[in-house]
């Protein structure tokens, strides 16, 4: 009977040590440098980069469309050149507004 008590106590001690080890590993796993806070931060960074990528893709598409119009539409070409050089056709009146003051 003494051997049974010693075996039971040894099993309990082993299970207790195993439980304490697993608890410690879980705490360090969740709270450590590779834990949940790091995971959440990485997810936020991924989401931000995805939004930035979507914005840049939209800007690229708008620029492609603008280039296409400049290549294919002579009227658009003329308008952009005249606007950039601030020129007017004979008999045409243009109004140039001053820039609003900086805040």
C-alpha positions in Angstrom: 0.0 0.0 0.0 2.9 2.3 0.7 4.1 1.8 -2.9 0.6 2.8 -4.2 0.6 6.1 -2.2 4.1 6.9 -3.4 3.1 6.3 -7.0 -0.1 8.4 -6.7 1.9 11.2 -5.1 4.5 11.0 -7.9 1.8 11.1 -10.5 0.2 14.1 -8.9 3.5 15.9 -8.6 4.2 15.1 -12.3 0.8 16.3 -13.4 1.2 19.5 -11.3 4.6 20.1 -12.8 3.2 19.5 -16.3 0.3 21.8 -15.7 2.6 24.5 -14.3 4.9 24.2 -17.3 2.0 24.4 -19.8 0.6 27.4 -18.0 3.9 29.1 -18.1 4.4 28.3 -21.8 0.9 29.6 -22.5 1.5 32.9 -20.6 4.8 33.5 -22.3 3.3 32.5 -25.7 0.4 34.9 -25.3 2.2 37.8 -23.6 5.8 37.5 -25.0 7.4 39.2 -28.0 5.7 36.8 -30.4 2.4 36.9 -28.5 -1.1 38.2 -29.2 -0.2 41.9 -29.1 2.5 41.3 -31.8 -0.1 39.3 -33.8 -2.6 42.2 -33.6 0.0 44.7 -34.6 1.0 42.7 -37.6 -2.6 42.3 -38.7 -3.0 46.1 -38.4 0.1 46.7 -40.5 -1.2 44.2 -43.1 -4.5 46.0 -43.3 -2.8 49.4 -43.6 -0.6 48.1 -46.4 -3.5 46.5 -48.2 -5.4 49.9 -48.1 -2.3 51.7 -49.3 -1.9 49.2 -52.1 -5.5 49.7 -53.2 -5.1 53.5 -53.2 -1.9 53.3 -55.2 -3.6 50.9 -57.7 -6.5 53.3 -58.1 -4.0 56.2 -58.7 -2.2 54.1 -61.3 -5.4 53.3 -63.1 -6.4 57.0 -63.1 -3.0 57.9 -64.5 -3.2 55.3 -67.2 -6.6 56.6 -68.2 -5.2 60.2 -68.3 -2.3 59.0 -70.5 -4.7 57.1 -72.8 -6.8 60.3 -73.2 -3.7 62.4 -73.9 -2.5 59.9 -76.6 -5.9 59.4 -78.3 -7.8 62.6 -77.9 -6.3 65.6 -79.8 -8.8 68.0 -78.2 -7.7 66.9 -74.7 -4.1 67.3 -75.7 -4.7 70.8 -76.8 -6.6 71.7 -73.7 -3.9 70.4 -71.4 -1.2 72.1 -73.3 -3.0 75.4 -73.3 -3.8 75.1 -69.6 -0.2 74.3 -68.7 1.2 77.1 -70.8 -1.6 79.5 -69.8 -2.3 80.3 -73.5 -5.6 81.3 -75.1 -6.8 81.1 -78.7 -7.3 84.4 -80.5 -10.5 86.0 -79.4 -10.7 83.8 -76.3 -10.9 85.3 -72.8 -9.3 83.4 -69.9 -9.7 84.2 -66.2 -6.8 83.4 -63.8 -7.7 83.5 -60.2 -5.0 84.1 -57.5 -4.2 81.2 -55.2 -6.0 81.4 -51.9 -3.8 82.4 -48.9 -2.2 79.6 -47.0 -3.7 78.8 -43.6 
